[in-house]
Amino acid sequence: MNAPARQVTSLTNPLVKAVRALHQRKARDETGQFVAEGLKFILEAIDLKRFPEVLLFGPEAASHPLLERARTATLRAGGQVVEVTRDILAKVSRRDNPQAVIGVFRQAFTPLEALKPANATGWVALHRVRDPGNLGTVIRTADAAGCGAVILVGECCDPYSVEAVRATMGSIFALPIVQTDEADFAAWRAGWPGSVVGTLLSATVSHAEADYRRPTLVLLGNEQQGLTPDMAALCDVNVKIPMRGRADSLNLAVSAGIMIYAVTA
């Protein structure tokens, strides 16, 4: 039988304060860590050989049959396992109804040059995306469709923010995430073996009618401006998603989902 977990009950405990600080990008950048919430989420990470550096659990999770698996994997990987109060979980997650298990993980980024285009039919690049919920949803959709990676170009929001991670529903662990600047992306894109497809409201070709050569890289701009002229110029073809009602545009994550399945179908 395993020894009891260390217990922490004080909101001013240094470990608790350090985990809470990971809601701030400065702390995430300085430590290279991020927070993921929920036992299912954490077990998915463990299945993919991503192990918590800190595992916090509340009393209501102590008897959960799957918690022992998470505890064992964390300890074997050299992490800490700590039982905390529900108040601490609420403070750490900043939610009134927090998950009963919270993990602190190491961030992982894949170098652009390490990507292998032949490994997948569809790939996604986002330029200066601003909304973490949109970013997390795109990562989840790209994972669901079997895309090779999500490439973040320029000054994007943090894929390891709590909001983005929540929206991925675990896909943050399953899909390579790349960060690069515009110049390096343009140089890398010059060697892309298939089609690079952008979305533009001013395009004349429908997304359903374009000829995509695989592997296909979908490039989308940010929520306010869409693709910049420089980014649109990197595309072999720019397409539009037809608007048949009164709305003149779609949410970024919805547009990404339509394009991802158009190029991977």
ChimeraX commands (.cxc) that place a marker at each C-alpha (Angstrom):
marker #1 position 0.00,0.00,0.00 radius 0.5
marker #1 position 1.36,3.43,-0.98 radius 0.5
marker #1 position 2.25,5.96,1.67 radius 0.5
marker #1 position -0.23,8.79,2.25 radius 0.5
marker #1 position 0.25,11.84,0.03 radius 0.5
marker #1 position 1.71,15.00,1.44 radius 0.5
marker #1 position -1.08,17.32,2.60 radius 0.5
marker #1 position -1.28,21.10,2.20 radius 0.5
marker #1 position -4.09,23.17,3.69 radius 0.5
marker #1 position -2.72,26.72,3.57 radius 0.5
marker #1 position -3.43,29.09,0.69 radius 0.5
marker #1 position -0.10,30.77,1.41 radius 0.5
marker #1 position 1.93,27.60,0.93 radius 0.5
marker #1 position 4.77,28.32,-1.57 radius 0.5
marker #1 position 3.77,25.43,-3.84 radius 0.5
marker #1 position 0.16,26.60,-3.97 radius 0.5
marker #1 position 1.27,30.15,-4.76 radius 0.5
marker #1 position 3.57,28.87,-7.51 radius 0.5
marker #1 position 0.79,26.86,-9.15 radius 0.5
marker #1 position -1.62,29.79,-8.91 radius 0.5
marker #1 position 0.97,32.02,-10.58 radius 0.5
marker #1 position 0.86,29.85,-13.70 radius 0.5
marker #1 position -2.31,31.69,-14.71 radius 0.5
marker #1 position 0.09,34.50,-15.66 radius 0.5
marker #1 position 2.08,34.23,-18.87 radius 0.5
marker #1 position 5.18,35.67,-17.20 radius 0.5
marker #1 position 5.25,32.77,-14.72 radius 0.5
marker #1 position 4.63,30.21,-17.47 radius 0.5
marker #1 position 7.45,31.68,-19.57 radius 0.5
marker #1 position 9.84,31.77,-16.62 radius 0.5
marker #1 position 9.14,28.23,-15.43 radius 0.5
marker #1 position 8.22,26.51,-18.70 radius 0.5
marker #1 position 5.24,24.97,-16.91 radius 0.5
marker #1 position 1.45,25.09,-17.35 radius 0.5
marker #1 position -1.68,23.89,-15.58 radius 0.5
marker #1 position -4.08,21.19,-16.77 radius 0.5
marker #1 position -7.30,20.36,-14.93 radius 0.5
marker #1 position -9.25,17.14,-14.50 radius 0.5
marker #1 position -8.33,13.50,-13.91 radius 0.5
marker #1 position -9.38,12.42,-17.42 radius 0.5
marker #1 position -7.25,15.18,-18.92 radius 0.5
marker #1 position -4.24,14.16,-16.83 radius 0.5
marker #1 position -4.61,10.45,-17.62 radius 0.5
marker #1 position -4.69,11.27,-21.34 radius 0.5
marker #1 position -1.40,13.10,-20.88 radius 0.5
marker #1 position 0.09,10.12,-19.05 radius 0.5
marker #1 position -1.02,7.81,-21.88 radius 0.5
marker #1 position 1.04,10.03,-24.20 radius 0.5
marker #1 position 4.08,9.86,-21.88 radius 0.5
marker #1 position 3.62,13.40,-20.57 radius 0.5
marker #1 position 3.82,13.23,-16.79 radius 0.5
marker #1 position 2.81,15.82,-14.18 radius 0.5
marker #1 position 5.59,17.59,-12.32 radius 0.5
marker #1 position 3.02,18.37,-9.61 radius 0.5
marker #1 position -0.26,16.54,-9.02 radius 0.5
marker #1 position -2.79,18.21,-6.72 radius 0.5
marker #1 position -5.94,16.37,-5.69 radius 0.5
marker #1 position -8.83,17.18,-3.38 radius 0.5
marker #1 position -10.42,14.92,-0.76 radius 0.5
marker #1 position -13.33,14.02,-3.06 radius 0.5
marker #1 position -10.84,12.48,-5.54 radius 0.5
marker #1 position -8.86,10.54,-2.94 radius 0.5
marker #1 position -10.92,7.37,-3.37 radius 0.5
marker #1 position -11.31,7.58,-7.16 radius 0.5
marker #1 position -10.10,4.28,-8.64 radius 0.5
marker #1 position -8.08,6.01,-11.37 radius 0.5
marker #1 position -6.30,8.48,-9.11 radius 0.5
marker #1 position -3.80,5.85,-8.01 radius 0.5
marker #1 position -2.65,5.44,-11.59 radius 0.5
marker #1 position -2.02,9.18,-11.88 radius 0.5
marker #1 position -0.24,9.25,-8.52 radius 0.5
marker #1 position 2.00,6.32,-9.39 radius 0.5
marker #1 position 2.94,7.73,-12.80 radius 0.5
marker #1 position 3.70,11.15,-11.29 radius 0.5
marker #1 position 5.92,9.75,-8.57 radius 0.5
marker #1 position 7.78,7.42,-10.93 radius 0.5
marker #1 position 8.54,10.41,-13.16 radius 0.5
marker #1 position 9.94,12.32,-10.17 radius 0.5
marker #1 position 6.94,14.59,-9.62 radius 0.5
marker #1 position 5.20,15.68,-6.44 radius 0.5
marker #1 position 1.79,14.40,-5.30 radius 0.5
marker #1 position -0.06,16.65,-2.86 radius 0.5
marker #1 position -3.51,16.41,-1.29 radius 0.5
marker #1 position -5.11,19.84,-0.92 radius 0.5
marker #1 position -8.39,21.33,0.24 radius 0.5
marker #1 position -11.27,22.24,-2.02 radius 0.5
marker #1 position -10.58,25.92,-1.26 radius 0.5
marker #1 position -7.05,25.53,-2.62 radius 0.5
marker #1 position -8.34,23.84,-5.76 radius 0.5
marker #1 position -10.76,26.72,-6.29 radius 0.5
marker #1 position -7.99,29.29,-5.83 radius 0.5
marker #1 position -5.59,27.44,-8.11 radius 0.5
marker #1 position -8.15,26.97,-10.88 radius 0.5
marker #1 position -9.95,30.29,-10.30 radius 0.5
marker #1 position -13.27,28.50,-10.60 radius 0.5
marker #1 position -16.09,28.19,-8.10 radius 0.5
marker #1 position -16.61,24.56,-9.07 radius 0.5
marker #1 position -13.05,23.31,-9.61 radius 0.5
marker #1 position -11.90,19.96,-10.90 radius 0.5
marker #1 position -10.84,17.59,-8.13 radius 0.5
marker #1 position -7.44,16.93,-9.73 radius 0.5
marker #1 position -4.99,19.47,-11.17 radius 0.5
marker #1 position -1.66,18.78,-12.80 radius 0.5
marker #1 position 1.36,20.97,-13.54 radius 0.5
marker #1 position 3.15,19.93,-16.72 radius 0.5
marker #1 position 6.21,20.93,-18.72 radius 0.5
marker #1 position 5.49,22.89,-21.91 radius 0.5
marker #1 position 6.58,21.29,-25.18 radius 0.5
marker #1 position 7.25,23.01,-28.51 radius 0.5
marker #1 position 8.39,21.33,-31.70 radius 0.5
marker #1 position 10.97,23.07,-33.92 radius 0.5
marker #1 position 9.59,24.06,-37.34 radius 0.5
marker #1 position 12.37,22.23,-39.14 radius 0.5
marker #1 position 11.51,18.99,-37.32 radius 0.5
marker #1 position 8.11,18.70,-39.02 radius 0.5
marker #1 position 7.78,15.99,-41.67 radius 0.5
marker #1 position 5.09,16.97,-44.21 radius 0.5
marker #1 position 4.65,13.38,-45.40 radius 0.5
marker #1 position 3.42,12.33,-41.95 radius 0.5
marker #1 position -0.08,13.83,-42.41 radius 0.5
marker #1 position -2.40,15.03,-45.17 radius 0.5
marker #1 position -3.47,18.20,-43.32 radius 0.5
marker #1 position -1.58,20.84,-41.37 radius 0.5
marker #1 position -2.64,24.13,-39.77 radius 0.5
marker #1 position -0.87,27.48,-39.40 radius 0.5
marker #1 position -2.34,30.45,-37.52 radius 0.5
marker #1 position -1.05,33.99,-37.88 radius 0.5
marker #1 position -1.32,36.25,-34.85 radius 0.5
marker #1 position -4.35,34.48,-33.36 radius 0.5
marker #1 position -5.47,36.39,-30.26 radius 0.5
marker #1 position -8.20,34.41,-28.54 radius 0.5
marker #1 position -7.06,31.46,-26.39 radius 0.5
marker #1 position -10.44,29.76,-26.66 radius 0.5
marker #1 position -10.23,29.84,-30.44 radius 0.5
marker #1 position -6.66,28.56,-30.36 radius 0.5
marker #1 position -7.52,25.69,-28.06 radius 0.5
marker #1 position -10.50,24.72,-30.19 radius 0.5
marker #1 position -8.39,24.74,-33.36 radius 0.5
marker #1 position -5.82,22.48,-31.68 radius 0.5
marker #1 position -8.59,20.08,-30.64 radius 0.5
marker #1 position -10.09,20.05,-34.15 radius 0.5
marker #1 position -6.70,19.58,-35.81 radius 0.5
marker #1 position -6.05,16.62,-33.51 radius 0.5
marker #1 position -9.47,15.11,-34.25 radius 0.5
marker #1 position -8.87,15.35,-38.00 radius 0.5
marker #1 position -5.42,13.80,-37.80 radius 0.5
marker #1 position -3.46,16.91,-38.73 radius 0.5
marker #1 position 0.30,16.91,-38.39 radius 0.5
marker #1 position 0.77,20.02,-36.25 radius 0.5
marker #1 position -0.49,23.48,-35.40 radius 0.5
marker #1 position 2.02,26.19,-36.31 radius 0.5
marker #1 position 1.76,29.56,-34.55 radius 0.5
marker #1 position 3.21,32.36,-36.66 radius 0.5
marker #1 position 4.10,35.76,-35.21 radius 0.5
marker #1 position 2.73,37.12,-31.94 radius 0.5
marker #1 position 0.02,34.63,-31.03 radius 0.5
marker #1 position -1.71,34.09,-27.71 radius 0.5
marker #1 position -0.19,31.44,-25.45 radius 0.5
marker #1 position -1.27,27.87,-26.29 radius 0.5
marker #1 position -0.42,26.94,-22.69 radius 0.5
marker #1 position -2.69,29.49,-21.04 radius 0.5
marker #1 position -5.32,27.92,-18.80 radius 0.5
marker #1 position -8.09,29.00,-21.18 radius 0.5
marker #1 position -6.41,27.55,-24.27 radius 0.5
marker #1 position -5.50,24.30,-22.54 radius 0.5
marker #1 position -9.08,23.83,-21.31 radius 0.5
marker #1 position -10.39,24.32,-24.85 radius 0.5
marker #1 position -8.07,21.65,-26.25 radius 0.5
marker #1 position -9.74,19.00,-24.06 radius 0.5
marker #1 position -6.43,17.11,-23.88 radius 0.5
marker #1 position -5.28,17.59,-27.48 radius 0.5
marker #1 position -2.51,19.91,-26.28 radius 0.5
marker #1 position -0.63,16.72,-25.41 radius 0.5
marker #1 position -1.39,14.88,-28.65 radius 0.5
marker #1 position -0.38,17.34,-31.35 radius 0.5
marker #1 position 2.96,19.06,-32.06 radius 0.5
marker #1 position 2.81,22.80,-31.39 radius 0.5
marker #1 position 5.25,25.06,-33.22 radius 0.5
marker #1 position 6.11,28.71,-32.57 radius 0.5
marker #1 position 7.87,30.72,-35.26 radius 0.5
marker #1 position 8.13,34.23,-36.70 radius 0.5
marker #1 position 6.97,35.42,-40.10 radius 0.5
marker #1 position 10.41,35.36,-41.74 radius 0.5
marker #1 position 11.26,31.81,-40.67 radius 0.5
marker #1 position 7.79,30.60,-41.63 radius 0.5
marker #1 position 8.09,32.14,-45.11 radius 0.5
marker #1 position 11.49,30.52,-45.64 radius 0.5
marker #1 position 10.22,27.14,-44.45 radius 0.5
marker #1 position 7.03,27.38,-46.50 radius 0.5
marker #1 position 9.13,27.73,-49.68 radius 0.5
marker #1 position 9.97,24.05,-49.39 radius 0.5
marker #1 position 6.42,22.86,-48.71 radius 0.5
marker #1 position 5.67,19.95,-51.08 radius 0.5
marker #1 position 1.88,20.35,-51.32 radius 0.5
marker #1 position -0.63,23.22,-51.32 radius 0.5
marker #1 position -0.69,26.17,-48.94 radius 0.5
marker #1 position -4.28,27.42,-48.71 radius 0.5
marker #1 position -5.36,30.69,-47.15 radius 0.5
marker #1 position -8.84,31.94,-46.26 radius 0.5
marker #1 position -9.84,35.40,-47.45 radius 0.5
marker #1 position -13.23,37.10,-47.59 radius 0.5
marker #1 position -12.14,38.72,-50.86 radius 0.5
marker #1 position -11.21,35.41,-52.51 radius 0.5
marker #1 position -13.21,34.27,-55.53 radius 0.5
marker #1 position -12.65,30.52,-55.21 radius 0.5
marker #1 position -14.92,28.52,-52.87 radius 0.5
marker #1 position -13.21,26.30,-50.33 radius 0.5
marker #1 position -15.28,23.40,-51.69 radius 0.5
marker #1 position -14.11,23.90,-55.28 radius 0.5
marker #1 position -10.39,24.49,-54.85 radius 0.5
marker #1 position -7.86,21.88,-55.95 radius 0.5
marker #1 position -5.75,20.90,-52.94 radius 0.5
marker #1 position -2.47,19.06,-53.36 radius 0.5
marker #1 position -1.53,16.95,-50.36 radius 0.5
marker #1 position -0.05,17.49,-47.91 radius 0.5
marker #1 position -2.17,20.62,-47.52 radius 0.5
marker #1 position -1.28,23.44,-45.14 radius 0.5
marker #1 position -4.21,25.65,-44.10 radius 0.5
marker #1 position -3.19,29.20,-43.16 radius 0.5
marker #1 position -5.62,31.45,-41.27 radius 0.5
marker #1 position -5.23,35.01,-40.02 radius 0.5
marker #1 position -6.36,36.51,-36.76 radius 0.5
marker #1 position -9.87,37.19,-35.57 radius 0.5
marker #1 position -9.99,40.89,-36.43 radius 0.5
marker #1 position -7.98,41.31,-39.62 radius 0.5
marker #1 position -7.80,37.90,-41.21 radius 0.5
marker #1 position -4.77,37.15,-43.34 radius 0.5
marker #1 position -2.40,40.03,-43.96 radius 0.5
marker #1 position -1.33,40.65,-47.59 radius 0.5
marker #1 position 2.12,39.24,-46.84 radius 0.5
marker #1 position 0.66,36.02,-45.46 radius 0.5
marker #1 position -1.90,35.72,-48.26 radius 0.5
marker #1 position 0.95,36.03,-50.76 radius 0.5
marker #1 position 2.53,32.89,-49.32 radius 0.5
marker #1 position -0.50,30.82,-50.33 radius 0.5
marker #1 position -0.83,28.83,-53.54 radius 0.5
marker #1 position -4.54,29.56,-53.46 radius 0.5
marker #1 position -6.80,31.73,-51.32 radius 0.5
marker #1 position -10.36,30.56,-50.81 radius 0.5
marker #1 position -13.57,31.78,-49.24 radius 0.5
marker #1 position -16.21,29.98,-47.23 radius 0.5
marker #1 position -19.54,31.13,-48.72 radius 0.5
marker #1 position -21.79,33.25,-46.49 radius 0.5
marker #1 position -25.40,32.48,-47.37 radius 0.5
marker #1 position -27.16,34.30,-44.55 radius 0.5
marker #1 position -26.89,37.76,-43.00 radius 0.5
marker #1 position -23.64,37.04,-41.19 radius 0.5
marker #1 position -20.65,38.19,-43.22 radius 0.5
marker #1 position -17.97,36.13,-41.44 radius 0.5
marker #1 position -17.38,33.10,-39.23 radius 0.5
marker #1 position -15.66,32.58,-35.92 radius 0.5
marker #1 position -11.98,31.70,-36.46 radius 0.5
marker #1 position -12.27,28.27,-34.87 radius 0.5
marker #1 position -15.34,27.44,-36.98 radius 0.5
marker #1 position -13.57,28.55,-40.16 radius 0.5
marker #1 position -10.56,26.48,-39.22 radius 0.5
marker #1 position -12.73,23.42,-38.63 radius 0.5
marker #1 position -14.41,23.73,-42.02 radius 0.5
marker #1 position -11.06,24.13,-43.77 radius 0.5
marker #1 position -9.36,21.33,-41.85 radius 0.5
marker #1 position -12.01,18.83,-42.87 radius 0.5
marker #1 position -12.12,20.18,-46.43 radius 0.5
marker #1 position -8.44,19.41,-46.94 radius 0.5
marker #1 position -8.35,16.10,-45.06 radius 0.5
marker #1 position -11.59,14.55,-46.38 radius 0.5
marker link #1:1,2 radius 0.2
marker link #1:2,3 radius 0.2
marker link #1:3,4 radius 0.2
marker link #1:4,5 radius 0.2
marker link #1:5,6 radius 0.2
marker link #1:6,7 radius 0.2
marker link #1:7,8 radius 0.2
marker link #1:8,9 radius 0.2
marker link #1:9,10 radius 0.2
marker link #1:10,11 radius 0.2
marker link #1:11,12 radius 0.2
marker link #1:12,13 radius 0.2
marker link #1:13,14 radius 0.2
marker link #1:14,15 radius 0.2
marker link #1:15,16 radius 0.2
marker link #1:16,17 radius 0.2
marker link #1:17,18 radius 0.2
marker link #1:18,19 radius 0.2
marker link #1:19,20 radius 0.2
marker link #1:20,21 radius 0.2
marker link #1:21,22 radius 0.2
marker link #1:22,23 radius 0.2
marker link #1:23,24 radius 0.2
marker link #1:24,25 radius 0.2
marker link #1:25,26 radius 0.2
marker link #1:26,27 radius 0.2
marker link #1:27,28 radius 0.2
marker link #1:28,29 radius 0.2
marker link #1:29,30 radius 0.2
marker link #1:30,31 radius 0.2
marker link #1:31,32 radius 0.2
marker link #1:32,33 radius 0.2
marker link #1:33,34 radius 0.2
marker link #1:34,35 radius 0.2
marker link #1:35,36 radius 0.2
marker link #1:36,37 radius 0.2
marker link #1:37,38 radius 0.2
marker link #1:38,39 radius 0.2
marker link #1:39,40 radius 0.2
marker link #1:40,41 radius 0.2
marker link #1:41,42 radius 0.2
marker link #1:42,43 radius 0.2
marker link #1:43,44 radius 0.2
marker link #1:44,45 radius 0.2
marker link #1:45,46 radius 0.2
marker link #1:46,47 radius 0.2
marker link #1:47,48 radius 0.2
marker link #1:48,49 radius 0.2
marker link #1:49,50 radius 0.2
marker link #1:50,51 radius 0.2
marker link #1:51,52 radius 0.2
marker link #1:52,53 radius 0.2
marker link #1:53,54 radius 0.2
marker link #1:54,55 radius 0.2
marker link #1:55,56 radius 0.2
marker link #1:56,57 radius 0.2
marker link #1:57,58 radius 0.2
marker link #1:58,59 radius 0.2
marker link #1:59,60 radius 0.2
marker link #1:60,61 radius 0.2
marker link #1:61,62 radius 0.2
marker link #1:62,63 radius 0.2
marker link #1:63,64 radius 0.2
marker link #1:64,65 radius 0.2
marker link #1:65,66 radius 0.2
marker link #1:66,67 radius 0.2
marker link #1:67,68 radius 0.2
marker link #1:68,69 radius 0.2
marker link #1:69,70 radius 0.2
marker link #1:70,71 radius 0.2
marker link #1:71,72 radius 0.2
marker link #1:72,73 radius 0.2
marker link #1:73,74 radius 0.2
marker link #1:74,75 radius 0.2
marker link #1:75,76 radius 0.2
marker link #1:76,77 radius 0.2
marker link #1:77,78 radius 0.2
marker link #1:78,79 radius 0.2
marker link #1:79,80 radius 0.2
marker link #1:80,81 radius 0.2
marker link #1:81,82 radius 0.2
marker link #1:82,83 radius 0.2
marker link #1:83,84 radius 0.2
marker link #1:84,85 radius 0.2
marker link #1:85,86 radius 0.2
marker link #1:86,87 radius 0.2
marker link #1:87,88 radius 0.2
marker link #1:88,89 radius 0.2
marker link #1:89,90 radius 0.2
marker link #1:90,91 radius 0.2
marker link #1:91,92 radius 0.2
marker link #1:92,93 radius 0.2
marker link #1:93,94 radius 0.2
marker link #1:94,95 radius 0.2
marker link #1:95,96 radius 0.2
marker link #1:96,97 radius 0.2
marker link #1:97,98 radius 0.2
marker link #1:98,99 radius 0.2
marker link #1:99,100 radius 0.2
marker link #1:100,101 radius 0.2
marker link #1:101,102 radius 0.2
marker link #1:102,103 radius 0.2
marker link #1:103,104 radius 0.2
marker link #1:104,105 radius 0.2
marker link #1:105,106 radius 0.2
marker link #1:106,107 radius 0.2
marker link #1:107,108 radius 0.2
marker link #1:108,109 radius 0.2
marker link #1:109,110 radius 0.2
marker link #1:110,111 radius 0.2
marker link #1:111,112 radius 0.2
marker link #1:112,113 radius 0.2
marker link #1:113,114 radius 0.2
marker link #1:114,115 radius 0.2
marker link #1:115,116 radius 0.2
marker link #1:116,117 radius 0.2
marker link #1:117,118 radius 0.2
marker link #1:118,119 radius 0.2
marker link #1:119,120 radius 0.2
marker link #1:120,121 radius 0.2
marker link #1:121,122 radius 0.2
marker link #1:122,123 radius 0.2
marker link #1:123,124 radius 0.2
marker link #1:124,125 radius 0.2
marker link #1:125,126 radius 0.2
marker link #1:126,127 radius 0.2
marker link #1:127,128 radius 0.2
marker link #1:128,129 radius 0.2
marker link #1:129,130 radius 0.2
marker link #1:130,131 radius 0.2
marker link #1:131,132 radius 0.2
marker link #1:132,133 radius 0.2
marker link #1:133,134 radius 0.2
marker link #1:134,135 radius 0.2
marker link #1:135,136 radius 0.2
marker link #1:136,137 radius 0.2
marker link #1:137,138 radius 0.2
marker link #1:138,139 radius 0.2
marker link #1:139,140 radius 0.2
marker link #1:140,141 radius 0.2
marker link #1:141,142 radius 0.2
marker link #1:142,143 radius 0.2
marker link #1:143,144 radius 0.2
marker link #1:144,145 radius 0.2
marker link #1:145,146 radius 0.2
marker link #1:146,147 radius 0.2
marker link #1:147,148 radius 0.2
marker link #1:148,149 radius 0.2
marker link #1:149,150 radius 0.2
marker link #1:150,151 radius 0.2
marker link #1:151,152 radius 0.2
marker link #1:152,153 radius 0.2
marker link #1:153,154 radius 0.2
marker link #1:154,155 radius 0.2
marker link #1:155,156 radius 0.2
marker link #1:156,157 radius 0.2
marker link #1:157,158 radius 0.2
marker link #1:158,159 radius 0.2
marker link #1:159,160 radius 0.2
marker link #1:160,161 radius 0.2
marker link #1:161,162 radius 0.2
marker link #1:162,163 radius 0.2
marker link #1:163,164 radius 0.2
marker link #1:164,165 radius 0.2
marker link #1:165,166 radius 0.2
marker link #1:166,167 radius 0.2
marker link #1:167,168 radius 0.2
marker link #1:168,169 radius 0.2
marker link #1:169,170 radius 0.2
marker link #1:170,171 radius 0.2
marker link #1:171,172 radius 0.2
marker link #1:172,173 radius 0.2
marker link #1:173,174 radius 0.2
marker link #1:174,175 radius 0.2
marker link #1:175,176 radius 0.2
marker link #1:176,177 radius 0.2
marker link #1:177,178 radius 0.2
marker link #1:178,179 radius 0.2
marker link #1:179,180 radius 0.2
marker link #1:180,181 radius 0.2
marker link #1:181,182 radius 0.2
marker link #1:182,183 radius 0.2
marker link #1:183,184 radius 0.2
marker link #1:184,185 radius 0.2
marker link #1:185,186 radius 0.2
marker link #1:186,187 radius 0.2
marker link #1:187,188 radius 0.2
marker link #1:188,189 radius 0.2
marker link #1:189,190 radius 0.2
marker link #1:190,191 radius 0.2
marker link #1:191,192 radius 0.2
marker link #1:192,193 radius 0.2
marker link #1:193,194 radius 0.2
marker link #1:194,195 radius 0.2
marker link #1:195,196 radius 0.2
marker link #1:196,197 radius 0.2
marker link #1:197,198 radius 0.2
marker link #1:198,199 radius 0.2
marker link #1:199,200 radius 0.2
marker link #1:200,201 radius 0.2
marker link #1:201,202 radius 0.2
marker link #1:202,203 radius 0.2
marker link #1:203,204 radius 0.2
marker link #1:204,205 radius 0.2
marker link #1:205,206 radius 0.2
marker link #1:206,207 radius 0.2
marker link #1:207,208 radius 0.2
marker link #1:208,209 radius 0.2
marker link #1:209,210 radius 0.2
marker link #1:210,211 radius 0.2
marker link #1:211,212 radius 0.2
marker link #1:212,213 radius 0.2
marker link #1:213,214 radius 0.2
marker link #1:214,215 radius 0.2
marker link #1:215,216 radius 0.2
marker link #1:216,217 radius 0.2
marker link #1:217,218 radius 0.2
marker link #1:218,219 radius 0.2
marker link #1:219,220 radius 0.2
marker link #1:220,221 radius 0.2
marker link #1:221,222 radius 0.2
marker link #1:222,223 radius 0.2
marker link #1:223,224 radius 0.2
marker link #1:224,225 radius 0.2
marker link #1:225,226 radius 0.2
marker link #1:226,227 radius 0.2
marker link #1:227,228 radius 0.2
marker link #1:228,229 radius 0.2
marker link #1:229,230 radius 0.2
marker link #1:230,231 radius 0.2
marker link #1:231,232 radius 0.2
marker link #1:232,233 radius 0.2
marker link #1:233,234 radius 0.2
marker link #1:234,235 radius 0.2
marker link #1:235,236 radius 0.2
marker link #1:236,237 radius 0.2
marker link #1:237,238 radius 0.2
marker link #1:238,239 radius 0.2
marker link #1:239,240 radius 0.2
marker link #1:240,241 radius 0.2
marker link #1:241,242 radius 0.2
marker link #1:242,243 radius 0.2
marker link #1:243,244 radius 0.2
marker link #1:244,245 radius 0.2
marker link #1:245,246 radius 0.2
marker link #1:246,247 radius 0.2
marker link #1:247,248 radius 0.2
marker link #1:248,249 radius 0.2
marker link #1:249,250 radius 0.2
marker link #1:250,251 radius 0.2
marker link #1:251,252 radius 0.2
marker link #1:252,253 radius 0.2
marker link #1:253,254 radius 0.2
marker link #1:254,255 radius 0.2
marker link #1:255,256 radius 0.2
marker link #1:256,257 radius 0.2
marker link #1:257,258 radius 0.2
marker link #1:258,259 radius 0.2
marker link #1:259,260 radius 0.2
marker link #1:260,261 radius 0.2
marker link #1:261,262 radius 0.2
marker link #1:262,263 radius 0.2
marker link #1:263,264 radius 0.2
marker link #1:264,265 radius 0.2
view
